């Protein structure tokens, strides 16, 4: 008897990637984001079906990695520019953007 093993998905689909990216927009509902990503109306009505898939989790991981890289590059650039010479408003803005991005990822994973 041959037992087929289910292979793990290695890359997210285009729809899964678009859905994960869309979740970063606070102005849309998950249903609208799913429709915009190309999911059917029936799939869009139940976002958990999309979010429980391995491909979606991979998409979120890829986005987290990309944002982590951008954040690291931003911090390196700020250090080169000497943070003590930057005005408080600019620094607070950078911190707020980074914080909001992290909050969106945490909410996507829960």
Backbone as XML, in Angstrom:
<?xml version="1.0"?>
<chain id="A" units="angstrom">
  <residue number="1" name="UNK">
    <atom name="N" x="0.834" y="-1.172" z="0.000"/>
    <atom name="CA" x="0.000" y="0.000" z="0.000"/>
    <atom name="C" x="0.889" y="1.249" z="0.000"/>
  </residue>
  <residue number="2" name="UNK">
    <atom name="N" x="0.627" y="2.150" z="-0.915"/>
    <atom name="CA" x="1.380" y="3.394" z="-1.010"/>
    <atom name="C" x="0.567" y="4.503" z="-0.354"/>
  </residue>
  <residue number="3" name="UNK">
    <atom name="N" x="1.195" y="5.154" z="0.589"/>
    <atom name="CA" x="0.548" y="6.270" z="1.275"/>
    <atom name="C" x="1.152" y="7.556" z="0.736"/>
  </residue>
  <residue number="4" name="UNK">
    <atom name="N" x="0.293" y="8.390" z="0.206"/>
    <atom name="CA" x="0.782" y="9.659" z="-0.319"/>
    <atom name="C" x="0.917" y="10.661" z="0.813"/>
  </residue>
  <residue number="5" name="UNK">
    <atom name="N" x="2.059" y="11.295" z="0.859"/>
    <atom name="CA" x="2.257" y="12.334" z="1.855"/>
    <atom name="C" x="1.866" y="13.670" z="1.250"/>
  </residue>
  <residue number="6" name="UNK">
    <atom name="N" x="1.222" y="14.455" z="2.035"/>
    <atom name="CA" x="0.847" y="15.793" z="1.597"/>
    <atom name="C" x="2.089" y="16.671" z="1.658"/>
  </residue>
  <residue number="7" name="UNK">
    <atom name="N" x="2.425" y="17.280" z="0.542"/>
    <atom name="CA" x="3.608" y="18.135" z="0.525"/>
    <atom name="C" x="3.247" y="19.521" z="1.054"/>
  </residue>
  <residue number="8" name="UNK">
    <atom name="N" x="4.186" y="20.087" z="1.794"/>
    <atom name="CA" x="3.966" y="21.437" z="2.312"/>
    <atom name="C" x="4.116" y="22.451" z="1.195"/>
  </residue>
  <residue number="9" name="UNK">
    <atom name="N" x="3.259" y="23.396" z="1.200"/>
    <atom name="CA" x="3.317" y="24.465" z="0.220"/>
    <atom name="C" x="4.540" y="25.331" z="0.501"/>
  </residue>
  <residue number="10" name="UNK">
    <atom name="N" x="5.237" y="25.715" z="-0.543"/>
    <atom name="CA" x="6.464" y="26.491" z="-0.354"/>
    <atom name="C" x="6.305" y="27.959" z="-0.714"/>
  </residue>
  <residue number="11" name="UNK">
    <atom name="N" x="5.289" y="28.275" z="-1.477"/>
    <atom name="CA" x="5.058" y="29.674" z="-1.835"/>
    <atom name="C" x="3.562" y="29.977" z="-1.793"/>
  </residue>
  <residue number="12" name="UNK">
    <atom name="N" x="3.205" y="31.179" z="-1.381"/>
    <atom name="CA" x="1.785" y="31.550" z="-1.373"/>
    <atom name="C" x="1.302" y="31.841" z="-2.783"/>
  </residue>
  <residue number="13" name="UNK">
    <atom name="N" x="-0.001" y="31.672" z="-2.990"/>
    <atom name="CA" x="-0.580" y="32.024" z="-4.288"/>
    <atom name="C" x="-0.656" y="33.546" z="-4.402"/>
  </residue>
  <residue number="14" name="UNK">
    <atom name="N" x="-0.912" y="34.000" z="-5.595"/>
    <atom name="CA" x="-1.050" y="35.443" z="-5.829"/>
    <atom name="C" x="-2.206" y="35.994" z="-4.997"/>
  </residue>
  <residue number="15" name="UNK">
    <atom name="N" x="-3.312" y="35.256" z="-4.955"/>
    <atom name="CA" x="-4.467" y="35.721" z="-4.168"/>
    <atom name="C" x="-4.131" y="35.796" z="-2.680"/>
  </residue>
  <residue number="16" name="UNK">
    <atom name="N" x="-3.420" y="34.787" z="-2.179"/>
    <atom name="CA" x="-3.057" y="34.795" z="-0.757"/>
    <atom name="C" x="-2.143" y="35.967" z="-0.441"/>
  </residue>
  <residue number="17" name="UNK">
    <atom name="N" x="-1.222" y="36.252" z="-1.338"/>
    <atom name="CA" x="-0.305" y="37.374" z="-1.132"/>
    <atom name="C" x="-1.075" y="38.702" z="-1.158"/>
  </residue>
  <residue number="18" name="UNK">
    <atom name="N" x="-1.978" y="38.846" z="-2.132"/>
    <atom name="CA" x="-2.771" y="40.076" z="-2.226"/>
    <atom name="C" x="-3.656" y="40.252" z="-0.988"/>
  </residue>
  <residue number="19" name="UNK">
    <atom name="N" x="-4.219" y="39.145" z="-0.497"/>
    <atom name="CA" x="-5.069" y="39.214" z="0.688"/>
    <atom name="C" x="-4.248" y="39.650" z="1.898"/>
  </residue>
  <residue number="20" name="UNK">
    <atom name="N" x="-3.086" y="39.047" z="2.095"/>
    <atom name="CA" x="-2.218" y="39.409" z="3.223"/>
    <atom name="C" x="-1.800" y="40.877" z="3.137"/>
  </residue>
  <residue number="21" name="UNK">
    <atom name="N" x="-1.448" y="41.329" z="1.944"/>
    <atom name="CA" x="-1.066" y="42.739" z="1.764"/>
    <atom name="C" x="-2.258" y="43.652" z="2.022"/>
  </residue>
  <residue number="22" name="UNK">
    <atom name="N" x="-3.430" y="43.228" z="1.579"/>
    <atom name="CA" x="-4.639" y="44.022" z="1.758"/>
    <atom name="C" x="-5.009" y="44.217" z="3.211"/>
  </residue>
  <residue number="23" name="UNK">
    <atom name="N" x="-4.652" y="43.249" z="4.060"/>
    <atom name="CA" x="-4.981" y="43.369" z="5.481"/>
    <atom name="C" x="-4.253" y="44.529" z="6.148"/>
  </residue>
  <residue number="24" name="UNK">
    <atom name="N" x="-3.236" y="45.043" z="5.495"/>
    <atom name="CA" x="-2.521" y="46.188" z="6.045"/>
    <atom name="C" x="-3.346" y="47.470" z="5.913"/>
  </residue>
  <residue number="25" name="UNK">
    <atom name="N" x="-4.364" y="47.452" z="5.051"/>
    <atom name="CA" x="-5.226" y="48.620" z="4.874"/>
    <atom name="C" x="-6.337" y="48.578" z="5.905"/>
  </residue>
  <residue number="26" name="UNK">
    <atom name="N" x="-6.395" y="49.560" z="6.748"/>
    <atom name="CA" x="-7.388" y="49.586" z="7.816"/>
    <atom name="C" x="-8.767" y="50.014" z="7.322"/>
  </residue>
  <residue number="27" name="UNK">
    <atom name="N" x="-8.851" y="50.568" z="6.135"/>
    <atom name="CA" x="-10.109" y="51.147" z="5.675"/>
    <atom name="C" x="-11.060" y="50.127" z="5.048"/>
  </residue>
  <residue number="28" name="UNK">
    <atom name="N" x="-10.612" y="48.894" z="4.833"/>
    <atom name="CA" x="-11.457" y="47.896" z="4.178"/>
    <atom name="C" x="-11.766" y="46.741" z="5.125"/>
  </residue>
  <residue number="29" name="UNK">
    <atom name="N" x="-12.903" y="46.096" z="4.872"/>
    <atom name="CA" x="-13.250" y="44.899" z="5.627"/>
    <atom name="C" x="-12.489" y="43.709" z="5.043"/>
  </residue>
  <residue number="30" name="UNK">
    <atom name="N" x="-12.384" y="42.644" z="5.834"/>
    <atom name="CA" x="-11.716" y="41.437" z="5.336"/>
    <atom name="C" x="-12.440" y="40.886" z="4.115"/>
  </residue>
  <residue number="31" name="UNK">
    <atom name="N" x="-13.764" y="40.985" z="4.107"/>
    <atom name="CA" x="-14.528" y="40.497" z="2.964"/>
    <atom name="C" x="-14.169" y="41.284" z="1.703"/>
  </residue>
  <residue number="32" name="UNK">
    <atom name="N" x="-14.088" y="42.597" z="1.809"/>
    <atom name="CA" x="-13.744" y="43.417" z="0.644"/>
    <atom name="C" x="-12.316" y="43.144" z="0.182"/>
  </residue>
  <residue number="33" name="UNK">
    <atom name="N" x="-11.416" y="42.964" z="1.130"/>
    <atom name="CA" x="-10.020" y="42.655" z="0.792"/>
    <atom name="C" x="-9.946" y="41.335" z="0.039"/>
  </residue>
  <residue number="34" name="UNK">
    <atom name="N" x="-10.699" y="40.339" z="0.502"/>
    <atom name="CA" x="-10.711" y="39.028" z="-0.166"/>
    <atom name="C" x="-11.260" y="39.147" z="-1.580"/>
  </residue>
  <residue number="35" name="UNK">
    <atom name="N" x="-12.329" y="39.905" z="-1.751"/>
    <atom name="CA" x="-12.895" y="40.104" z="-3.092"/>
    <atom name="C" x="-11.890" y="40.808" z="-3.997"/>
  </residue>
  <residue number="36" name="UNK">
    <atom name="N" x="-11.235" y="41.833" z="-3.471"/>
    <atom name="CA" x="-10.233" y="42.567" z="-4.246"/>
    <atom name="C" x="-9.052" y="41.672" z="-4.633"/>
  </residue>
  <residue number="37" name="UNK">
    <atom name="N" x="-8.758" y="40.692" z="-3.784"/>
    <atom name="CA" x="-7.641" y="39.780" z="-4.053"/>
    <atom name="C" x="-8.010" y="38.703" z="-5.074"/>
  </residue>
  <residue number="38" name="UNK">
    <atom name="N" x="-9.308" y="38.595" z="-5.382"/>
    <atom name="CA" x="-9.724" y="37.629" z="-6.393"/>
    <atom name="C" x="-10.463" y="36.418" z="-5.860"/>
  </residue>
  <residue number="39" name="UNK">
    <atom name="N" x="-10.812" y="36.418" z="-4.584"/>
    <atom name="CA" x="-11.568" y="35.304" z="-4.023"/>
    <atom name="C" x="-13.037" y="35.429" z="-4.399"/>
  </residue>
  <residue number="40" name="UNK">
    <atom name="N" x="-13.736" y="34.310" z="-4.416"/>
    <atom name="CA" x="-15.168" y="34.308" z="-4.712"/>
    <atom name="C" x="-15.933" y="34.917" z="-3.542"/>
  </residue>
  <residue number="41" name="UNK">
    <atom name="N" x="-17.182" y="35.280" z="-3.797"/>
    <atom name="CA" x="-18.013" y="35.855" z="-2.734"/>
    <atom name="C" x="-18.183" y="34.869" z="-1.579"/>
  </residue>
  <residue number="42" name="UNK">
    <atom name="N" x="-18.349" y="33.584" z="-1.892"/>
    <atom name="CA" x="-18.551" y="32.604" z="-0.818"/>
    <atom name="C" x="-17.292" y="32.449" z="0.032"/>
  </residue>
  <residue number="43" name="UNK">
    <atom name="N" x="-16.124" y="32.490" z="-0.573"/>
    <atom name="CA" x="-14.873" y="32.418" z="0.196"/>
    <atom name="C" x="-14.663" y="33.698" z="0.993"/>
  </residue>
  <residue number="44" name="UNK">
    <atom name="N" x="-14.994" y="34.823" z="0.394"/>
    <atom name="CA" x="-14.788" y="36.122" z="1.045"/>
    <atom name="C" x="-15.661" y="36.272" z="2.284"/>
  </residue>
  <residue number="45" name="UNK">
    <atom name="N" x="-16.818" y="35.590" z="2.318"/>
    <atom name="CA" x="-17.711" y="35.698" z="3.471"/>
    <atom name="C" x="-17.139" y="35.035" z="4.715"/>
  </residue>
  <residue number="46" name="UNK">
    <atom name="N" x="-16.184" y="34.114" z="4.536"/>
    <atom name="CA" x="-15.607" y="33.383" z="5.666"/>
    <atom name="C" x="-14.081" y="33.526" z="5.621"/>
  </residue>
  <residue number="47" name="UNK">
    <atom name="N" x="-13.561" y="34.676" z="6.064"/>
    <atom name="CA" x="-12.119" y="34.939" z="5.978"/>
    <atom name="C" x="-11.248" y="33.894" z="6.670"/>
  </residue>
  <residue number="48" name="UNK">
    <atom name="N" x="-11.765" y="33.259" z="7.714"/>
    <atom name="CA" x="-10.968" y="32.252" z="8.434"/>
    <atom name="C" x="-10.580" y="31.099" z="7.510"/>
  </residue>
  <residue number="49" name="UNK">
    <atom name="N" x="-11.412" y="30.791" z="6.521"/>
    <atom name="CA" x="-11.073" y="29.727" z="5.570"/>
    <atom name="C" x="-9.826" y="30.101" z="4.769"/>
  </residue>
  <residue number="50" name="UNK">
    <atom name="N" x="-9.684" y="31.364" z="4.468"/>
    <atom name="CA" x="-8.511" y="31.857" z="3.744"/>
    <atom name="C" x="-7.314" y="31.897" z="4.696"/>
  </residue>
  <residue number="51" name="UNK">
    <atom name="N" x="-7.539" y="32.416" z="5.885"/>
    <atom name="CA" x="-6.452" y="32.654" z="6.843"/>
    <atom name="C" x="-5.902" y="31.366" z="7.466"/>
  </residue>
  <residue number="52" name="UNK">
    <atom name="N" x="-6.657" y="30.289" z="7.423"/>
    <atom name="CA" x="-6.179" y="29.022" z="7.983"/>
    <atom name="C" x="-5.308" y="28.228" z="7.014"/>
  </residue>
  <residue number="53" name="UNK">
    <atom name="N" x="-5.189" y="28.677" z="5.803"/>
    <atom name="CA" x="-4.396" y="27.967" z="4.792"/>
    <atom name="C" x="-2.905" y="28.242" z="4.990"/>
  </residue>
  <residue number="54" name="UNK">
    <atom name="N" x="-2.109" y="27.239" z="4.693"/>
    <atom name="CA" x="-0.653" y="27.343" z="4.796"/>
    <atom name="C" x="-0.105" y="28.486" z="3.929"/>
  </residue>
  <residue number="55" name="UNK">
    <atom name="N" x="-0.654" y="28.648" z="2.735"/>
    <atom name="CA" x="-0.182" y="29.694" z="1.825"/>
    <atom name="C" x="-0.351" y="31.092" z="2.393"/>
  </residue>
  <residue number="56" name="UNK">
    <atom name="N" x="-1.472" y="31.328" z="3.072"/>
    <atom name="CA" x="-1.690" y="32.631" z="3.695"/>
    <atom name="C" x="-0.651" y="32.874" z="4.782"/>
  </residue>
  <residue number="57" name="UNK">
    <atom name="N" x="-0.399" y="31.848" z="5.581"/>
    <atom name="CA" x="0.589" y="31.983" z="6.652"/>
    <atom name="C" x="1.971" y="32.254" z="6.078"/>
  </residue>
  <residue number="58" name="UNK">
    <atom name="N" x="2.283" y="31.633" z="4.957"/>
    <atom name="CA" x="3.560" y="31.916" z="4.288"/>
    <atom name="C" x="3.604" y="33.355" z="3.779"/>
  </residue>
  <residue number="59" name="UNK">
    <atom name="N" x="2.480" y="33.827" z="3.238"/>
    <atom name="CA" x="2.410" y="35.206" z="2.739"/>
    <atom name="C" x="2.649" y="36.200" z="3.864"/>
  </residue>
  <residue number="60" name="UNK">
    <atom name="N" x="2.020" y="35.961" z="5.011"/>
    <atom name="CA" x="2.206" y="36.839" z="6.169"/>
    <atom name="C" x="3.669" y="36.810" z="6.612"/>
  </residue>
  <residue number="61" name="UNK">
    <atom name="N" x="4.263" y="35.623" z="6.619"/>
    <atom name="CA" x="5.668" y="35.499" z="6.993"/>
    <atom name="C" x="6.584" y="36.267" z="6.050"/>
  </residue>
  <residue number="62" name="UNK">
    <atom name="N" x="6.288" y="36.167" z="4.748"/>
    <atom name="CA" x="7.094" y="36.909" z="3.775"/>
    <atom name="C" x="6.957" y="38.410" z="3.972"/>
  </residue>
  <residue number="63" name="UNK">
    <atom name="N" x="5.733" y="38.865" z="4.191"/>
    <atom name="CA" x="5.517" y="40.302" z="4.422"/>
    <atom name="C" x="6.212" y="40.765" z="5.697"/>
  </residue>
  <residue number="64" name="UNK">
    <atom name="N" x="6.136" y="39.953" z="6.732"/>
    <atom name="CA" x="6.805" y="40.305" z="7.994"/>
    <atom name="C" x="8.303" y="40.423" z="7.771"/>
  </residue>
  <residue number="65" name="UNK">
    <atom name="N" x="8.852" y="39.496" z="6.995"/>
    <atom name="CA" x="10.282" y="39.549" z="6.689"/>
    <atom name="C" x="10.647" y="40.797" z="5.905"/>
  </residue>
  <residue number="66" name="UNK">
    <atom name="N" x="9.826" y="41.122" z="4.914"/>
    <atom name="CA" x="10.088" y="42.317" z="4.107"/>
    <atom name="C" x="10.011" y="43.577" z="4.962"/>
  </residue>
  <residue number="67" name="UNK">
    <atom name="N" x="8.991" y="43.660" z="5.808"/>
    <atom name="CA" x="8.851" y="44.839" z="6.665"/>
    <atom name="C" x="9.985" y="44.897" z="7.677"/>
  </residue>
  <residue number="68" name="UNK">
    <atom name="N" x="10.395" y="43.742" z="8.171"/>
    <atom name="CA" x="11.548" y="43.708" z="9.078"/>
    <atom name="C" x="12.805" y="44.213" z="8.396"/>
  </residue>
  <residue number="69" name="UNK">
    <atom name="N" x="12.996" y="43.819" z="7.132"/>
    <atom name="CA" x="14.163" y="44.297" z="6.377"/>
    <atom name="C" x="14.104" y="45.807" z="6.172"/>
  </residue>
  <residue number="70" name="UNK">
    <atom name="N" x="12.937" y="46.293" z="5.813"/>
    <atom name="CA" x="12.773" y="47.740" z="5.599"/>
    <atom name="C" x="13.014" y="48.488" z="6.907"/>
  </residue>
  <residue number="71" name="UNK">
    <atom name="N" x="12.468" y="47.958" z="8.008"/>
    <atom name="CA" x="12.660" y="48.599" z="9.305"/>
    <atom name="C" x="14.135" y="48.628" z="9.677"/>
  </residue>
  <residue number="72" name="UNK">
    <atom name="N" x="14.828" y="47.516" z="9.439"/>
    <atom name="CA" x="16.270" y="47.464" z="9.724"/>
    <atom name="C" x="17.048" y="48.467" z="8.899"/>
  </residue>
  <residue number="73" name="UNK">
    <atom name="N" x="16.693" y="48.570" z="7.613"/>
    <atom name="CA" x="17.372" y="49.541" z="6.738"/>
    <atom name="C" x="17.075" y="50.967" z="7.183"/>
  </residue>
  <residue number="74" name="UNK">
    <atom name="N" x="15.827" y="51.194" z="7.593"/>
    <atom name="CA" x="15.456" y="52.527" z="8.076"/>
    <atom name="C" x="16.254" y="52.885" z="9.322"/>
  </residue>
  <residue number="75" name="UNK">
    <atom name="N" x="16.368" y="51.946" z="10.244"/>
    <atom name="CA" x="17.129" y="52.209" z="11.473"/>
    <atom name="C" x="18.602" y="52.470" z="11.151"/>
  </residue>
  <residue number="76" name="UNK">
    <atom name="N" x="19.159" y="51.707" z="10.223"/>
    <atom name="CA" x="20.560" y="51.924" z="9.832"/>
    <atom name="C" x="20.726" y="53.306" z="9.215"/>
  </residue>
  <residue number="77" name="UNK">
    <atom name="N" x="19.784" y="53.697" z="8.384"/>
    <atom name="CA" x="19.849" y="55.021" z="7.748"/>
    <atom name="C" x="19.732" y="56.132" z="8.792"/>
  </residue>
  <residue number="78" name="UNK">
    <atom name="N" x="18.842" y="55.948" z="9.748"/>
    <atom name="CA" x="18.683" y="56.960" z="10.795"/>
    <atom name="C" x="19.944" y="57.084" z="11.638"/>
  </residue>
  <residue number="79" name="UNK">
    <atom name="N" x="20.606" y="55.961" z="11.905"/>
    <atom name="CA" x="21.840" y="56.009" z="12.687"/>
    <atom name="C" x="22.938" y="56.746" z="11.923"/>
  </residue>
  <residue number="80" name="UNK">
    <atom name="N" x="22.987" y="56.519" z="10.606"/>
    <atom name="CA" x="23.980" y="57.213" z="9.787"/>
    <atom name="C" x="23.724" y="58.715" z="9.815"/>
  </residue>
  <residue number="81" name="UNK">
    <atom name="N" x="22.461" y="59.090" z="9.832"/>
    <atom name="CA" x="22.099" y="60.517" z="9.826"/>
    <atom name="C" x="22.247" y="61.159" z="11.197"/>
  </residue>
  <residue number="82" name="UNK">
    <atom name="N" x="22.578" y="60.399" z="12.197"/>
    <atom name="CA" x="22.744" y="60.873" z="13.568"/>
    <atom name="C" x="21.398" y="61.322" z="14.138"/>
  </residue>
  <residue number="83" name="UNK">
    <atom name="N" x="20.792" y="60.414" z="14.881"/>
    <atom name="CA" x="19.464" y="60.657" z="15.441"/>
    <atom name="C" x="19.383" y="61.924" z="16.279"/>
  </residue>
  <residue number="84" name="UNK">
    <atom name="N" x="20.475" y="62.304" z="16.902"/>
    <atom name="CA" x="20.437" y="63.493" z="17.758"/>
    <atom name="C" x="20.208" y="64.771" z="16.954"/>
  </residue>
  <residue number="85" name="UNK">
    <atom name="N" x="20.438" y="64.693" z="15.643"/>
    <atom name="CA" x="20.236" y="65.884" z="14.810"/>
    <atom name="C" x="18.846" y="65.936" z="14.175"/>
  </residue>
  <residue number="86" name="UNK">
    <atom name="N" x="18.053" y="64.891" z="14.385"/>
    <atom name="CA" x="16.712" y="64.857" z="13.788"/>
    <atom name="C" x="15.707" y="65.470" z="14.756"/>
  </residue>
  <residue number="87" name="UNK">
    <atom name="N" x="14.693" y="66.118" z="14.185"/>
    <atom name="CA" x="13.682" y="66.733" z="15.043"/>
    <atom name="C" x="12.752" y="65.645" z="15.601"/>
  </residue>
  <residue number="88" name="UNK">
    <atom name="N" x="12.165" y="65.932" z="16.749"/>
    <atom name="CA" x="11.319" y="64.963" z="17.445"/>
    <atom name="C" x="10.124" y="64.528" z="16.603"/>
  </residue>
  <residue number="89" name="UNK">
    <atom name="N" x="9.543" y="65.441" z="15.861"/>
    <atom name="CA" x="8.355" y="65.128" z="15.056"/>
    <atom name="C" x="8.668" y="64.034" z="14.038"/>
  </residue>
  <residue number="90" name="UNK">
    <atom name="N" x="9.792" y="64.112" z="13.369"/>
    <atom name="CA" x="10.188" y="63.104" z="12.376"/>
    <atom name="C" x="10.418" y="61.753" z="13.038"/>
  </residue>
  <residue number="91" name="UNK">
    <atom name="N" x="11.124" y="61.747" z="14.157"/>
    <atom name="CA" x="11.392" y="60.494" z="14.864"/>
    <atom name="C" x="10.102" y="59.848" z="15.352"/>
  </residue>
  <residue number="92" name="UNK">
    <atom name="N" x="9.195" y="60.644" z="15.888"/>
    <atom name="CA" x="7.917" y="60.118" z="16.370"/>
    <atom name="C" x="7.108" y="59.548" z="15.206"/>
  </residue>
  <residue number="93" name="UNK">
    <atom name="N" x="7.139" y="60.210" z="14.064"/>
    <atom name="CA" x="6.434" y="59.723" z="12.880"/>
    <atom name="C" x="6.969" y="58.349" z="12.469"/>
  </residue>
  <residue number="94" name="UNK">
    <atom name="N" x="8.297" y="58.184" z="12.419"/>
    <atom name="CA" x="8.890" y="56.894" z="12.075"/>
    <atom name="C" x="8.452" y="55.819" z="13.073"/>
  </residue>
  <residue number="95" name="UNK">
    <atom name="N" x="8.451" y="56.158" z="14.337"/>
    <atom name="CA" x="8.060" y="55.215" z="15.386"/>
    <atom name="C" x="6.587" y="54.823" z="15.249"/>
  </residue>
  <residue number="96" name="UNK">
    <atom name="N" x="5.724" y="55.772" z="14.959"/>
    <atom name="CA" x="4.293" y="55.493" z="14.804"/>
    <atom name="C" x="4.027" y="54.571" z="13.624"/>
  </residue>
  <residue number="97" name="UNK">
    <atom name="N" x="4.699" y="54.817" z="12.508"/>
    <atom name="CA" x="4.518" y="53.977" z="11.318"/>
    <atom name="C" x="4.959" y="52.546" z="11.617"/>
  </residue>
  <residue number="98" name="UNK">
    <atom name="N" x="6.100" y="52.387" z="12.244"/>
    <atom name="CA" x="6.600" y="51.059" z="12.590"/>
    <atom name="C" x="5.663" y="50.362" z="13.562"/>
  </residue>
  <residue number="99" name="UNK">
    <atom name="N" x="5.179" y="51.083" z="14.549"/>
    <atom name="CA" x="4.279" y="50.520" z="15.550"/>
    <atom name="C" x="2.962" y="50.070" z="14.929"/>
  </residue>
  <residue number="100" name="UNK">
    <atom name="N" x="2.389" y="50.888" z="14.065"/>
    <atom name="CA" x="1.121" y="50.533" z="13.408"/>
    <atom name="C" x="1.293" y="49.304" z="12.533"/>
  </residue>
  <residue number="101" name="UNK">
    <atom name="N" x="2.410" y="49.204" z="11.851"/>
    <atom name="CA" x="2.670" y="48.043" z="11.006"/>
    <atom name="C" x="2.756" y="46.782" z="11.847"/>
  </residue>
  <residue number="102" name="UNK">
    <atom name="N" x="3.452" y="46.842" z="12.954"/>
    <atom name="CA" x="3.553" y="45.684" z="13.835"/>
    <atom name="C" x="2.192" y="45.307" z="14.414"/>
  </residue>
  <residue number="103" name="UNK">
    <atom name="N" x="1.398" y="46.287" z="14.773"/>
    <atom name="CA" x="0.059" y="46.017" z="15.300"/>
    <atom name="C" x="-0.791" y="45.291" z="14.271"/>
  </residue>
  <residue number="104" name="UNK">
    <atom name="N" x="-0.694" y="45.691" z="12.994"/>
    <atom name="CA" x="-1.472" y="45.041" z="11.939"/>
    <atom name="C" x="-1.056" y="43.584" z="11.807"/>
  </residue>
  <residue number="105" name="UNK">
    <atom name="N" x="0.231" y="43.292" z="11.916"/>
    <atom name="CA" x="0.685" y="41.901" z="11.809"/>
    <atom name="C" x="0.193" y="41.076" z="12.982"/>
  </residue>
  <residue number="106" name="UNK">
    <atom name="N" x="0.222" y="41.643" z="14.164"/>
    <atom name="CA" x="-0.246" y="40.915" z="15.338"/>
    <atom name="C" x="-1.739" y="40.602" z="15.187"/>
  </residue>
  <residue number="107" name="UNK">
    <atom name="N" x="-2.515" y="41.576" z="14.705"/>
    <atom name="CA" x="-3.955" y="41.339" z="14.541"/>
    <atom name="C" x="-4.217" y="40.331" z="13.432"/>
  </residue>
  <residue number="108" name="UNK">
    <atom name="N" x="-3.378" y="40.256" z="12.419"/>
    <atom name="CA" x="-3.550" y="39.288" z="11.331"/>
    <atom name="C" x="-3.317" y="37.867" z="11.834"/>
  </residue>
  <residue number="109" name="UNK">
    <atom name="N" x="-2.427" y="37.718" z="12.793"/>
    <atom name="CA" x="-2.064" y="36.399" z="13.269"/>
    <atom name="C" x="-3.000" y="35.879" z="14.368"/>
  </residue>
  <residue number="110" name="UNK">
    <atom name="N" x="-3.837" y="36.749" z="14.904"/>
    <atom name="CA" x="-4.732" y="36.292" z="15.983"/>
    <atom name="C" x="-6.105" y="35.982" z="15.457"/>
  </residue>
</chain>
